[in-house]
Amino acid sequence: MSTEQVPVDLSLELKSVPVVLGGVPFSLVELTGESRDKYMTEMSQRMKYDGKGKPTGLKSYNGLQAMLLTLCLRDQTGEAVKAADIQKYPSSAQNKLFEMAQEMNGLGELGEEEAKNE
């Protein structure tokens, strides 16, 4: 049996998935480490905590999905879509995009933990 380990080959290219919203092409792009940390910091500021410092839920759901999507959703020119515009999308479209963005960025467990704590 060999003790050599095969190195893990990780891409430094951000993932991008084409999406079409109302007939208009957009891209859902992977977060950088910096933008992921920004999202995580903003999420932590939305949390409610008990007397022992344990998270117990969210203070507000307003703009929750748009907060992540504005970091991931790009228009045809590569510009980030503004949260105010995302908030006007039907909830079914926001839900699907949010789910895709969470999965793409490995953030699904974060949402599942919040749901357990409520």
WOBELGI-V25556 format. One record per backbone hydrogen bond with DSSP energy under -1.0 kcal/mol. CO is the residue of the C=O (numbers start at 1). NH is the residue of the N-H. If there is no record, write none. Layout:
co:CO nh:NH
co:CO nh:NH
This chain:
co:15 nh:30
co:17 nh:28
co:19 nh:26
co:21 nh:24
co:24 nh:21
co:26 nh:19
co:27 nh:74
co:28 nh:17
co:32 nh:36
co:33 nh:37
co:34 nh:38
co:35 nh:39
co:36 nh:40
co:37 nh:41
co:38 nh:42
co:39 nh:43
co:40 nh:44
co:41 nh:45
co:43 nh:46
co:46 nh:59
co:48 nh:56
co:50 nh:53
co:54 nh:50
co:57 nh:48
co:61 nh:64
co:63 nh:67
co:65 nh:69
co:66 nh:70
co:68 nh:71
co:69 nh:73
co:72 nh:29
co:73 nh:81
co:74 nh:27
co:75 nh:78
co:79 nh:75
co:82 nh:86
co:83 nh:87
co:85 nh:88
co:86 nh:89
co:90 nh:94
co:91 nh:95
co:92 nh:96
co:93 nh:97
co:94 nh:98
co:95 nh:99
co:96 nh:100
co:97 nh:101
co:98 nh:102
co:99 nh:103
co:100 nh:104
co:101 nh:105
co:102 nh:107
co:103 nh:106
co:107 nh:111
co:108 nh:112
co:109 nh:113
co:110 nh:114
co:111 nh:115
co:112 nh:116
co:113 nh:117
